[in-house]
Amino acid sequence: MMAVSERGNETGRVPCIKVLEPGWNTIRVLGVCAGMGPVLVCPWGICIDSDGNVLVADWGEHHRVLLFPARGVGWPIVTHGLSSPRGLTLLPEGHLAVSDSMHHCIKIYQYKAAHD
């Protein structure tokens, strides 16, 4: 799978994340319906974990990282200490690296428990 961020503001469209299957067809649209989790303001960085969960750096009004599970409703996983998060990636040992552009640094968070 692949995820694509549409910031929306420049195009007049609503910001969202589209999840595509290998044939490039859209299979999910995230961040546009409050009933399915947080509504996106300005999504930038995205990644998909091995379970199909989508993580999004949304630097709009709340400067946060959101998780949209493969099934179910999404929720914020990092809500404090970020200023304009722009990118993110998953690291070994269950860590999440987030680029914090206004603080000029990369912040590392525990995402999942490390497997023994």
Phi and psi restraints in degrees (range 20) as a CNS / XPLOR table:
assign (resid 1 and name C) (resid 2 and name N)
       (resid 2 and name CA) (resid 2 and name C) 1.0 -137.9 20.0 2
assign (resid 2 and name N) (resid 2 and name CA)
       (resid 2 and name C) (resid 3 and name N) 1.0 147.9 20.0 2
assign (resid 2 and name C) (resid 3 and name N)
       (resid 3 and name CA) (resid 3 and name C) 1.0 -121.1 20.0 2
assign (resid 3 and name N) (resid 3 and name CA)
       (resid 3 and name C) (resid 4 and name N) 1.0 142.4 20.0 2
assign (resid 3 and name C) (resid 4 and name N)
       (resid 4 and name CA) (resid 4 and name C) 1.0 -125.6 20.0 2
assign (resid 4 and name N) (resid 4 and name CA)
       (resid 4 and name C) (resid 5 and name N) 1.0 133.2 20.0 2
assign (resid 4 and name C) (resid 5 and name N)
       (resid 5 and name CA) (resid 5 and name C) 1.0 -94.1 20.0 2
assign (resid 5 and name N) (resid 5 and name CA)
       (resid 5 and name C) (resid 6 and name N) 1.0 128.6 20.0 2
assign (resid 5 and name C) (resid 6 and name N)
       (resid 6 and name CA) (resid 6 and name C) 1.0 -115.3 20.0 2
assign (resid 6 and name N) (resid 6 and name CA)
       (resid 6 and name C) (resid 7 and name N) 1.0 106.3 20.0 2
assign (resid 6 and name C) (resid 7 and name N)
       (resid 7 and name CA) (resid 7 and name C) 1.0 -68.3 20.0 2
assign (resid 7 and name N) (resid 7 and name CA)
       (resid 7 and name C) (resid 8 and name N) 1.0 -27.5 20.0 2
assign (resid 7 and name C) (resid 8 and name N)
       (resid 8 and name CA) (resid 8 and name C) 1.0 80.9 20.0 2
assign (resid 8 and name N) (resid 8 and name CA)
       (resid 8 and name C) (resid 9 and name N) 1.0 -40.4 20.0 2
assign (resid 8 and name C) (resid 9 and name N)
       (resid 9 and name CA) (resid 9 and name C) 1.0 -59.1 20.0 2
assign (resid 9 and name N) (resid 9 and name CA)
       (resid 9 and name C) (resid 10 and name N) 1.0 -41.3 20.0 2
assign (resid 9 and name C) (resid 10 and name N)
       (resid 10 and name CA) (resid 10 and name C) 1.0 -71.4 20.0 2
assign (resid 10 and name N) (resid 10 and name CA)
       (resid 10 and name C) (resid 11 and name N) 1.0 -26.4 20.0 2
assign (resid 10 and name C) (resid 11 and name N)
       (resid 11 and name CA) (resid 11 and name C) 1.0 -100.9 20.0 2
assign (resid 11 and name N) (resid 11 and name CA)
       (resid 11 and name C) (resid 12 and name N) 1.0 -5.9 20.0 2
assign (resid 11 and name C) (resid 12 and name N)
       (resid 12 and name CA) (resid 12 and name C) 1.0 81.6 20.0 2
assign (resid 12 and name N) (resid 12 and name CA)
       (resid 12 and name C) (resid 13 and name N) 1.0 1.1 20.0 2
assign (resid 12 and name C) (resid 13 and name N)
       (resid 13 and name CA) (resid 13 and name C) 1.0 -91.2 20.0 2
assign (resid 13 and name N) (resid 13 and name CA)
       (resid 13 and name C) (resid 14 and name N) 1.0 165.9 20.0 2
assign (resid 13 and name C) (resid 14 and name N)
       (resid 14 and name CA) (resid 14 and name C) 1.0 -76.9 20.0 2
assign (resid 14 and name N) (resid 14 and name CA)
       (resid 14 and name C) (resid 15 and name N) 1.0 134.1 20.0 2
assign (resid 14 and name C) (resid 15 and name N)
       (resid 15 and name CA) (resid 15 and name C) 1.0 -60.9 20.0 2
assign (resid 15 and name N) (resid 15 and name CA)
       (resid 15 and name C) (resid 16 and name N) 1.0 140.6 20.0 2
assign (resid 15 and name C) (resid 16 and name N)
       (resid 16 and name CA) (resid 16 and name C) 1.0 -163.3 20.0 2
assign (resid 16 and name N) (resid 16 and name CA)
       (resid 16 and name C) (resid 17 and name N) 1.0 172.5 20.0 2
assign (resid 16 and name C) (resid 17 and name N)
       (resid 17 and name CA) (resid 17 and name C) 1.0 -119.8 20.0 2
assign (resid 17 and name N) (resid 17 and name CA)
       (resid 17 and name C) (resid 18 and name N) 1.0 129.7 20.0 2
assign (resid 17 and name C) (resid 18 and name N)
       (resid 18 and name CA) (resid 18 and name C) 1.0 -109.0 20.0 2
assign (resid 18 and name N) (resid 18 and name CA)
       (resid 18 and name C) (resid 19 and name N) 1.0 129.1 20.0 2
assign (resid 18 and name C) (resid 19 and name N)
       (resid 19 and name CA) (resid 19 and name C) 1.0 -100.4 20.0 2
assign (resid 19 and name N) (resid 19 and name CA)
       (resid 19 and name C) (resid 20 and name N) 1.0 126.5 20.0 2
assign (resid 19 and name C) (resid 20 and name N)
       (resid 20 and name CA) (resid 20 and name C) 1.0 -112.0 20.0 2
assign (resid 20 and name N) (resid 20 and name CA)
       (resid 20 and name C) (resid 21 and name N) 1.0 145.3 20.0 2
assign (resid 20 and name C) (resid 21 and name N)
       (resid 21 and name CA) (resid 21 and name C) 1.0 -89.3 20.0 2
assign (resid 21 and name N) (resid 21 and name CA)
       (resid 21 and name C) (resid 22 and name N) 1.0 171.6 20.0 2
assign (resid 21 and name C) (resid 22 and name N)
       (resid 22 and name CA) (resid 22 and name C) 1.0 -55.7 20.0 2
assign (resid 22 and name N) (resid 22 and name CA)
       (resid 22 and name C) (resid 23 and name N) 1.0 -23.9 20.0 2
assign (resid 22 and name C) (resid 23 and name N)
       (resid 23 and name CA) (resid 23 and name C) 1.0 -86.2 20.0 2
assign (resid 23 and name N) (resid 23 and name CA)
       (resid 23 and name C) (resid 24 and name N) 1.0 9.4 20.0 2
assign (resid 23 and name C) (resid 24 and name N)
       (resid 24 and name CA) (resid 24 and name C) 1.0 72.9 20.0 2
assign (resid 24 and name N) (resid 24 and name CA)
       (resid 24 and name C) (resid 25 and name N) 1.0 13.0 20.0 2
assign (resid 24 and name C) (resid 25 and name N)
       (resid 25 and name CA) (resid 25 and name C) 1.0 -84.9 20.0 2
assign (resid 25 and name N) (resid 25 and name CA)
       (resid 25 and name C) (resid 26 and name N) 1.0 141.1 20.0 2
assign (resid 25 and name C) (resid 26 and name N)
       (resid 26 and name CA) (resid 26 and name C) 1.0 -73.5 20.0 2
assign (resid 26 and name N) (resid 26 and name CA)
       (resid 26 and name C) (resid 27 and name N) 1.0 125.4 20.0 2
assign (resid 26 and name C) (resid 27 and name N)
       (resid 27 and name CA) (resid 27 and name C) 1.0 -110.4 20.0 2
assign (resid 27 and name N) (resid 27 and name CA)
       (resid 27 and name C) (resid 28 and name N) 1.0 -18.2 20.0 2
assign (resid 27 and name C) (resid 28 and name N)
       (resid 28 and name CA) (resid 28 and name C) 1.0 -150.4 20.0 2
assign (resid 28 and name N) (resid 28 and name CA)
       (resid 28 and name C) (resid 29 and name N) 1.0 146.9 20.0 2
assign (resid 28 and name C) (resid 29 and name N)
       (resid 29 and name CA) (resid 29 and name C) 1.0 -124.3 20.0 2
assign (resid 29 and name N) (resid 29 and name CA)
       (resid 29 and name C) (resid 30 and name N) 1.0 122.6 20.0 2
assign (resid 29 and name C) (resid 30 and name N)
       (resid 30 and name CA) (resid 30 and name C) 1.0 -113.9 20.0 2
assign (resid 30 and name N) (resid 30 and name CA)
       (resid 30 and name C) (resid 31 and name N) 1.0 150.1 20.0 2
assign (resid 30 and name C) (resid 31 and name N)
       (resid 31 and name CA) (resid 31 and name C) 1.0 87.4 20.0 2
assign (resid 31 and name N) (resid 31 and name CA)
       (resid 31 and name C) (resid 32 and name N) 1.0 13.0 20.0 2
assign (resid 31 and name C) (resid 32 and name N)
       (resid 32 and name CA) (resid 32 and name C) 1.0 -113.6 20.0 2
assign (resid 32 and name N) (resid 32 and name CA)
       (resid 32 and name C) (resid 33 and name N) 1.0 -10.8 20.0 2
assign (resid 32 and name C) (resid 33 and name N)
       (resid 33 and name CA) (resid 33 and name C) 1.0 -128.9 20.0 2
assign (resid 33 and name N) (resid 33 and name CA)
       (resid 33 and name C) (resid 34 and name N) 1.0 116.2 20.0 2
assign (resid 33 and name C) (resid 34 and name N)
       (resid 34 and name CA) (resid 34 and name C) 1.0 -58.9 20.0 2
assign (resid 34 and name N) (resid 34 and name CA)
       (resid 34 and name C) (resid 35 and name N) 1.0 -24.0 20.0 2
assign (resid 34 and name C) (resid 35 and name N)
       (resid 35 and name CA) (resid 35 and name C) 1.0 -70.5 20.0 2
assign (resid 35 and name N) (resid 35 and name CA)
       (resid 35 and name C) (resid 36 and name N) 1.0 -14.7 20.0 2
assign (resid 35 and name C) (resid 36 and name N)
       (resid 36 and name CA) (resid 36 and name C) 1.0 -112.1 20.0 2
assign (resid 36 and name N) (resid 36 and name CA)
       (resid 36 and name C) (resid 37 and name N) 1.0 11.6 20.0 2
assign (resid 36 and name C) (resid 37 and name N)
       (resid 37 and name CA) (resid 37 and name C) 1.0 128.7 20.0 2
assign (resid 37 and name N) (resid 37 and name CA)
       (resid 37 and name C) (resid 38 and name N) 1.0 -171.5 20.0 2
assign (resid 37 and name C) (resid 38 and name N)
       (resid 38 and name CA) (resid 38 and name C) 1.0 -60.3 20.0 2
assign (resid 38 and name N) (resid 38 and name CA)
       (resid 38 and name C) (resid 39 and name N) 1.0 141.5 20.0 2
assign (resid 38 and name C) (resid 39 and name N)
       (resid 39 and name CA) (resid 39 and name C) 1.0 -83.9 20.0 2
assign (resid 39 and name N) (resid 39 and name CA)
       (resid 39 and name C) (resid 40 and name N) 1.0 132.2 20.0 2
assign (resid 39 and name C) (resid 40 and name N)
       (resid 40 and name CA) (resid 40 and name C) 1.0 -75.9 20.0 2
assign (resid 40 and name N) (resid 40 and name CA)
       (resid 40 and name C) (resid 41 and name N) 1.0 143.9 20.0 2
assign (resid 40 and name C) (resid 41 and name N)
       (resid 41 and name CA) (resid 41 and name C) 1.0 -105.8 20.0 2
assign (resid 41 and name N) (resid 41 and name CA)
       (resid 41 and name C) (resid 42 and name N) 1.0 -51.7 20.0 2
assign (resid 41 and name C) (resid 42 and name N)
       (resid 42 and name CA) (resid 42 and name C) 1.0 -151.8 20.0 2
assign (resid 42 and name N) (resid 42 and name CA)
       (resid 42 and name C) (resid 43 and name N) 1.0 78.4 20.0 2
assign (resid 42 and name C) (resid 43 and name N)
       (resid 43 and name CA) (resid 43 and name C) 1.0 -72.1 20.0 2
assign (resid 43 and name N) (resid 43 and name CA)
       (resid 43 and name C) (resid 44 and name N) 1.0 138.4 20.0 2
assign (resid 43 and name C) (resid 44 and name N)
       (resid 44 and name CA) (resid 44 and name C) 1.0 -121.8 20.0 2
assign (resid 44 and name N) (resid 44 and name CA)
       (resid 44 and name C) (resid 45 and name N) 1.0 -89.0 20.0 2
assign (resid 44 and name C) (resid 45 and name N)
       (resid 45 and name CA) (resid 45 and name C) 1.0 -74.2 20.0 2
assign (resid 45 and name N) (resid 45 and name CA)
       (resid 45 and name C) (resid 46 and name N) 1.0 144.1 20.0 2
assign (resid 45 and name C) (resid 46 and name N)
       (resid 46 and name CA) (resid 46 and name C) 1.0 -143.9 20.0 2
assign (resid 46 and name N) (resid 46 and name CA)
       (resid 46 and name C) (resid 47 and name N) 1.0 152.4 20.0 2
assign (resid 46 and name C) (resid 47 and name N)
       (resid 47 and name CA) (resid 47 and name C) 1.0 -154.5 20.0 2
assign (resid 47 and name N) (resid 47 and name CA)
       (resid 47 and name C) (resid 48 and name N) 1.0 162.0 20.0 2
assign (resid 47 and name C) (resid 48 and name N)
       (resid 48 and name CA) (resid 48 and name C) 1.0 -120.7 20.0 2
assign (resid 48 and name N) (resid 48 and name CA)
       (resid 48 and name C) (resid 49 and name N) 1.0 129.1 20.0 2
assign (resid 48 and name C) (resid 49 and name N)
       (resid 49 and name CA) (resid 49 and name C) 1.0 -84.6 20.0 2
assign (resid 49 and name N) (resid 49 and name CA)
       (resid 49 and name C) (resid 50 and name N) 1.0 178.4 20.0 2
assign (resid 49 and name C) (resid 50 and name N)
       (resid 50 and name CA) (resid 50 and name C) 1.0 -67.4 20.0 2
assign (resid 50 and name N) (resid 50 and name CA)
       (resid 50 and name C) (resid 51 and name N) 1.0 -14.4 20.0 2
assign (resid 50 and name C) (resid 51 and name N)
       (resid 51 and name CA) (resid 51 and name C) 1.0 -94.5 20.0 2
assign (resid 51 and name N) (resid 51 and name CA)
       (resid 51 and name C) (resid 52 and name N) 1.0 -0.7 20.0 2
assign (resid 51 and name C) (resid 52 and name N)
       (resid 52 and name CA) (resid 52 and name C) 1.0 88.5 20.0 2
assign (resid 52 and name N) (resid 52 and name CA)
       (resid 52 and name C) (resid 53 and name N) 1.0 7.6 20.0 2
assign (resid 52 and name C) (resid 53 and name N)
       (resid 53 and name CA) (resid 53 and name C) 1.0 -76.5 20.0 2
assign (resid 53 and name N) (resid 53 and name CA)
       (resid 53 and name C) (resid 54 and name N) 1.0 141.4 20.0 2
assign (resid 53 and name C) (resid 54 and name N)
       (resid 54 and name CA) (resid 54 and name C) 1.0 -106.3 20.0 2
assign (resid 54 and name N) (resid 54 and name CA)
       (resid 54 and name C) (resid 55 and name N) 1.0 126.0 20.0 2
assign (resid 54 and name C) (resid 55 and name N)
       (resid 55 and name CA) (resid 55 and name C) 1.0 -106.4 20.0 2
assign (resid 55 and name N) (resid 55 and name CA)
       (resid 55 and name C) (resid 56 and name N) 1.0 138.8 20.0 2
assign (resid 55 and name C) (resid 56 and name N)
       (resid 56 and name CA) (resid 56 and name C) 1.0 -133.9 20.0 2
assign (resid 56 and name N) (resid 56 and name CA)
       (resid 56 and name C) (resid 57 and name N) 1.0 130.2 20.0 2
assign (resid 56 and name C) (resid 57 and name N)
       (resid 57 and name CA) (resid 57 and name C) 1.0 -88.9 20.0 2
assign (resid 57 and name N) (resid 57 and name CA)
       (resid 57 and name C) (resid 58 and name N) 1.0 112.8 20.0 2
assign (resid 57 and name C) (resid 58 and name N)
       (resid 58 and name CA) (resid 58 and name C) 1.0 -115.2 20.0 2
assign (resid 58 and name N) (resid 58 and name CA)
       (resid 58 and name C) (resid 59 and name N) 1.0 106.4 20.0 2
assign (resid 58 and name C) (resid 59 and name N)
       (resid 59 and name CA) (resid 59 and name C) 1.0 -98.0 20.0 2
assign (resid 59 and name N) (resid 59 and name CA)
       (resid 59 and name C) (resid 60 and name N) 1.0 12.8 20.0 2
assign (resid 59 and name C) (resid 60 and name N)
       (resid 60 and name CA) (resid 60 and name C) 1.0 -58.6 20.0 2
assign (resid 60 and name N) (resid 60 and name CA)
       (resid 60 and name C) (resid 61 and name N) 1.0 -114.3 20.0 2
assign (resid 60 and name C) (resid 61 and name N)
       (resid 61 and name CA) (resid 61 and name C) 1.0 -79.5 20.0 2
assign (resid 61 and name N) (resid 61 and name CA)
       (resid 61 and name C) (resid 62 and name N) 1.0 -29.3 20.0 2
assign (resid 61 and name C) (resid 62 and name N)
       (resid 62 and name CA) (resid 62 and name C) 1.0 -110.0 20.0 2
assign (resid 62 and name N) (resid 62 and name CA)
       (resid 62 and name C) (resid 63 and name N) 1.0 -9.6 20.0 2
assign (resid 62 and name C) (resid 63 and name N)
       (resid 63 and name CA) (resid 63 and name C) 1.0 48.1 20.0 2
assign (resid 63 and name N) (resid 63 and name CA)
       (resid 63 and name C) (resid 64 and name N) 1.0 78.8 20.0 2
assign (resid 63 and name C) (resid 64 and name N)
       (resid 64 and name CA) (resid 64 and name C) 1.0 -145.9 20.0 2
assign (resid 64 and name N) (resid 64 and name CA)
       (resid 64 and name C) (resid 65 and name N) 1.0 169.7 20.0 2
assign (resid 64 and name C) (resid 65 and name N)
       (resid 65 and name CA) (resid 65 and name C) 1.0 -117.8 20.0 2
assign (resid 65 and name N) (resid 65 and name CA)
       (resid 65 and name C) (resid 66 and name N) 1.0 130.7 20.0 2
assign (resid 65 and name C) (resid 66 and name N)
       (resid 66 and name CA) (resid 66 and name C) 1.0 -113.5 20.0 2
assign (resid 66 and name N) (resid 66 and name CA)
       (resid 66 and name C) (resid 67 and name N) 1.0 151.5 20.0 2
assign (resid 66 and name C) (resid 67 and name N)
       (resid 67 and name CA) (resid 67 and name C) 1.0 -120.8 20.0 2
assign (resid 67 and name N) (resid 67 and name CA)
       (resid 67 and name C) (resid 68 and name N) 1.0 125.1 20.0 2
assign (resid 67 and name C) (resid 68 and name N)
       (resid 68 and name CA) (resid 68 and name C) 1.0 -110.7 20.0 2
assign (resid 68 and name N) (resid 68 and name CA)
       (resid 68 and name C) (resid 69 and name N) 1.0 108.4 20.0 2
assign (resid 68 and name C) (resid 69 and name N)
       (resid 69 and name CA) (resid 69 and name C) 1.0 -68.0 20.0 2
assign (resid 69 and name N) (resid 69 and name CA)
       (resid 69 and name C) (resid 70 and name N) 1.0 160.3 20.0 2
assign (resid 69 and name C) (resid 70 and name N)
       (resid 70 and name CA) (resid 70 and name C) 1.0 -56.0 20.0 2
assign (resid 70 and name N) (resid 70 and name CA)
       (resid 70 and name C) (resid 71 and name N) 1.0 -32.7 20.0 2
assign (resid 70 and name C) (resid 71 and name N)
       (resid 71 and name CA) (resid 71 and name C) 1.0 -137.3 20.0 2
assign (resid 71 and name N) (resid 71 and name CA)
       (resid 71 and name C) (resid 72 and name N) 1.0 138.6 20.0 2
assign (resid 71 and name C) (resid 72 and name N)
       (resid 72 and name CA) (resid 72 and name C) 1.0 103.8 20.0 2
assign (resid 72 and name N) (resid 72 and name CA)
       (resid 72 and name C) (resid 73 and name N) 1.0 -168.0 20.0 2
assign (resid 72 and name C) (resid 73 and name N)
       (resid 73 and name CA) (resid 73 and name C) 1.0 -92.7 20.0 2
assign (resid 73 and name N) (resid 73 and name CA)
       (resid 73 and name C) (resid 74 and name N) 1.0 139.7 20.0 2
assign (resid 73 and name C) (resid 74 and name N)
       (resid 74 and name CA) (resid 74 and name C) 1.0 -80.0 20.0 2
assign (resid 74 and name N) (resid 74 and name CA)
       (resid 74 and name C) (resid 75 and name N) 1.0 166.1 20.0 2
assign (resid 74 and name C) (resid 75 and name N)
       (resid 75 and name CA) (resid 75 and name C) 1.0 -156.5 20.0 2
assign (resid 75 and name N) (resid 75 and name CA)
       (resid 75 and name C) (resid 76 and name N) 1.0 159.3 20.0 2
assign (resid 75 and name C) (resid 76 and name N)
       (resid 76 and name CA) (resid 76 and name C) 1.0 -74.5 20.0 2
assign (resid 76 and name N) (resid 76 and name CA)
       (resid 76 and name C) (resid 77 and name N) 1.0 138.9 20.0 2
assign (resid 76 and name C) (resid 77 and name N)
       (resid 77 and name CA) (resid 77 and name C) 1.0 -112.7 20.0 2
assign (resid 77 and name N) (resid 77 and name CA)
       (resid 77 and name C) (resid 78 and name N) 1.0 -21.5 20.0 2
assign (resid 77 and name C) (resid 78 and name N)
       (resid 78 and name CA) (resid 78 and name C) 1.0 -132.3 20.0 2
assign (resid 78 and name N) (resid 78 and name CA)
       (resid 78 and name C) (resid 79 and name N) 1.0 119.2 20.0 2
assign (resid 78 and name C) (resid 79 and name N)
       (resid 79 and name CA) (resid 79 and name C) 1.0 -123.9 20.0 2
assign (resid 79 and name N) (resid 79 and name CA)
       (resid 79 and name C) (resid 80 and name N) 1.0 -7.4 20.0 2
assign (resid 79 and name C) (resid 80 and name N)
       (resid 80 and name CA) (resid 80 and name C) 1.0 -131.9 20.0 2
assign (resid 80 and name N) (resid 80 and name CA)
       (resid 80 and name C) (resid 81 and name N) 1.0 151.6 20.0 2
assign (resid 80 and name C) (resid 81 and name N)
       (resid 81 and name CA) (resid 81 and name C) 1.0 87.9 20.0 2
assign (resid 81 and name N) (resid 81 and name CA)
       (resid 81 and name C) (resid 82 and name N) 1.0 0.7 20.0 2
assign (resid 81 and name C) (resid 82 and name N)
       (resid 82 and name CA) (resid 82 and name C) 1.0 -108.9 20.0 2
assign (resid 82 and name N) (resid 82 and name CA)
       (resid 82 and name C) (resid 83 and name N) 1.0 146.6 20.0 2
assign (resid 82 and name C) (resid 83 and name N)
       (resid 83 and name CA) (resid 83 and name C) 1.0 -136.9 20.0 2
assign (resid 83 and name N) (resid 83 and name CA)
       (resid 83 and name C) (resid 84 and name N) 1.0 105.2 20.0 2
assign (resid 83 and name C) (resid 84 and name N)
       (resid 84 and name CA) (resid 84 and name C) 1.0 63.6 20.0 2
assign (resid 84 and name N) (resid 84 and name CA)
       (resid 84 and name C) (resid 85 and name N) 1.0 61.2 20.0 2
assign (resid 84 and name C) (resid 85 and name N)
       (resid 85 and name CA) (resid 85 and name C) 1.0 -65.9 20.0 2
assign (resid 85 and name N) (resid 85 and name CA)
       (resid 85 and name C) (resid 86 and name N) 1.0 129.1 20.0 2
assign (resid 85 and name C) (resid 86 and name N)
       (resid 86 and name CA) (resid 86 and name C) 1.0 -114.6 20.0 2
assign (resid 86 and name N) (resid 86 and name CA)
       (resid 86 and name C) (resid 87 and name N) 1.0 -30.8 20.0 2
assign (resid 86 and name C) (resid 87 and name N)
       (resid 87 and name CA) (resid 87 and name C) 1.0 -144.0 20.0 2
assign (resid 87 and name N) (resid 87 and name CA)
       (resid 87 and name C) (resid 88 and name N) 1.0 160.8 20.0 2
assign (resid 87 and name C) (resid 88 and name N)
       (resid 88 and name CA) (resid 88 and name C) 1.0 -155.5 20.0 2
assign (resid 88 and name N) (resid 88 and name CA)
       (resid 88 and name C) (resid 89 and name N) 1.0 157.5 20.0 2
assign (resid 88 and name C) (resid 89 and name N)
       (resid 89 and name CA) (resid 89 and name C) 1.0 -154.0 20.0 2
assign (resid 89 and name N) (resid 89 and name CA)
       (resid 89 and name C) (resid 90 and name N) 1.0 155.9 20.0 2
assign (resid 89 and name C) (resid 90 and name N)
       (resid 90 and name CA) (resid 90 and name C) 1.0 -93.3 20.0 2
assign (resid 90 and name N) (resid 90 and name CA)
       (resid 90 and name C) (resid 91 and name N) 1.0 136.9 20.0 2
assign (resid 90 and name C) (resid 91 and name N)
       (resid 91 and name CA) (resid 91 and name C) 1.0 -110.9 20.0 2
assign (resid 91 and name N) (resid 91 and name CA)
       (resid 91 and name C) (resid 92 and name N) 1.0 165.0 20.0 2
assign (resid 91 and name C) (resid 92 and name N)
       (resid 92 and name CA) (resid 92 and name C) 1.0 -59.7 20.0 2
assign (resid 92 and name N) (resid 92 and name CA)
       (resid 92 and name C) (resid 93 and name N) 1.0 166.0 20.0 2
assign (resid 92 and name C) (resid 93 and name N)
       (resid 93 and name CA) (resid 93 and name C) 1.0 68.6 20.0 2
assign (resid 93 and name N) (resid 93 and name CA)
       (resid 93 and name C) (resid 94 and name N) 1.0 15.3 20.0 2
assign (resid 93 and name C) (resid 94 and name N)
       (resid 94 and name CA) (resid 94 and name C) 1.0 78.3 20.0 2
assign (resid 94 and name N) (resid 94 and name CA)
       (resid 94 and name C) (resid 95 and name N) 1.0 25.1 20.0 2
assign (resid 94 and name C) (resid 95 and name N)
       (resid 95 and name CA) (resid 95 and name C) 1.0 -100.1 20.0 2
assign (resid 95 and name N) (resid 95 and name CA)
       (resid 95 and name C) (resid 96 and name N) 1.0 154.2 20.0 2
assign (resid 95 and name C) (resid 96 and name N)
       (resid 96 and name CA) (resid 96 and name C) 1.0 -120.1 20.0 2
assign (resid 96 and name N) (resid 96 and name CA)
       (resid 96 and name C) (resid 97 and name N) 1.0 124.1 20.0 2
assign (resid 96 and name C) (resid 97 and name N)
       (resid 97 and name CA) (resid 97 and name C) 1.0 -101.6 20.0 2
assign (resid 97 and name N) (resid 97 and name CA)
       (resid 97 and name C) (resid 98 and name N) 1.0 130.5 20.0 2
assign (resid 97 and name C) (resid 98 and name N)
       (resid 98 and name CA) (resid 98 and name C) 1.0 -125.9 20.0 2
assign (resid 98 and name N) (resid 98 and name CA)
       (resid 98 and name C) (resid 99 and name N) 1.0 126.4 20.0 2
assign (resid 98 and name C) (resid 99 and name N)
       (resid 99 and name CA) (resid 99 and name C) 1.0 -81.3 20.0 2
assign (resid 99 and name N) (resid 99 and name CA)
       (resid 99 and name C) (resid 100 and name N) 1.0 126.0 20.0 2
assign (resid 99 and name C) (resid 100 and name N)
       (resid 100 and name CA) (resid 100 and name C) 1.0 -109.7 20.0 2
assign (resid 100 and name N) (resid 100 and name CA)
       (resid 100 and name C) (resid 101 and name N) 1.0 95.1 20.0 2
assign (resid 100 and name C) (resid 101 and name N)
       (resid 101 and name CA) (resid 101 and name C) 1.0 -68.3 20.0 2
assign (resid 101 and name N) (resid 101 and name CA)
       (resid 101 and name C) (resid 102 and name N) 1.0 -34.7 20.0 2
assign (resid 101 and name C) (resid 102 and name N)
       (resid 102 and name CA) (resid 102 and name C) 1.0 -78.8 20.0 2
assign (resid 102 and name N) (resid 102 and name CA)
       (resid 102 and name C) (resid 103 and name N) 1.0 -24.2 20.0 2
assign (resid 102 and name C) (resid 103 and name N)
       (resid 103 and name CA) (resid 103 and name C) 1.0 -93.1 20.0 2
assign (resid 103 and name N) (resid 103 and name CA)
       (resid 103 and name C) (resid 104 and name N) 1.0 -2.5 20.0 2
assign (resid 103 and name C) (resid 104 and name N)
       (resid 104 and name CA) (resid 104 and name C) 1.0 56.6 20.0 2
assign (resid 104 and name N) (resid 104 and name CA)
       (resid 104 and name C) (resid 105 and name N) 1.0 49.0 20.0 2
assign (resid 104 and name C) (resid 105 and name N)
       (resid 105 and name CA) (resid 105 and name C) 1.0 -155.9 20.0 2
assign (resid 105 and name N) (resid 105 and name CA)
       (resid 105 and name C) (resid 106 and name N) 1.0 172.0 20.0 2
assign (resid 105 and name C) (resid 106 and name N)
       (resid 106 and name CA) (resid 106 and name C) 1.0 -110.9 20.0 2
assign (resid 106 and name N) (resid 106 and name CA)
       (resid 106 and name C) (resid 107 and name N) 1.0 129.6 20.0 2
assign (resid 106 and name C) (resid 107 and name N)
       (resid 107 and name CA) (resid 107 and name C) 1.0 -109.3 20.0 2
assign (resid 107 and name N) (resid 107 and name CA)
       (resid 107 and name C) (resid 108 and name N) 1.0 138.6 20.0 2
assign (resid 107 and name C) (resid 108 and name N)
       (resid 108 and name CA) (resid 108 and name C) 1.0 -111.0 20.0 2
assign (resid 108 and name N) (resid 108 and name CA)
       (resid 108 and name C) (resid 109 and name N) 1.0 130.5 20.0 2
assign (resid 108 and name C) (resid 109 and name N)
       (resid 109 and name CA) (resid 109 and name C) 1.0 -123.8 20.0 2
assign (resid 109 and name N) (resid 109 and name CA)
       (resid 109 and name C) (resid 110 and name N) 1.0 151.5 20.0 2
assign (resid 109 and name C) (resid 110 and name N)
       (resid 110 and name CA) (resid 110 and name C) 1.0 -76.3 20.0 2
assign (resid 110 and name N) (resid 110 and name CA)
       (resid 110 and name C) (resid 111 and name N) 1.0 122.2 20.0 2
assign (resid 110 and name C) (resid 111 and name N)
       (resid 111 and name CA) (resid 111 and name C) 1.0 -100.6 20.0 2
assign (resid 111 and name N) (resid 111 and name CA)
       (resid 111 and name C) (resid 112 and name N) 1.0 -52.3 20.0 2
assign (resid 111 and name C) (resid 112 and name N)
       (resid 112 and name CA) (resid 112 and name C) 1.0 -133.4 20.0 2
assign (resid 112 and name N) (resid 112 and name CA)
       (resid 112 and name C) (resid 113 and name N) 1.0 155.7 20.0 2
assign (resid 112 and name C) (resid 113 and name N)
       (resid 113 and name CA) (resid 113 and name C) 1.0 -65.8 20.0 2
assign (resid 113 and name N) (resid 113 and name CA)
       (resid 113 and name C) (resid 114 and name N) 1.0 138.7 20.0 2
assign (resid 113 and name C) (resid 114 and name N)
       (resid 114 and name CA) (resid 114 and name C) 1.0 -66.7 20.0 2
assign (resid 114 and name N) (resid 114 and name CA)
       (resid 114 and name C) (resid 115 and name N) 1.0 142.0 20.0 2
assign (resid 114 and name C) (resid 115 and name N)
       (resid 115 and name CA) (resid 115 and name C) 1.0 -85.6 20.0 2
assign (resid 115 and name N) (resid 115 and name CA)
       (resid 115 and name C) (resid 116 and name N) 1.0 139.7 20.0 2
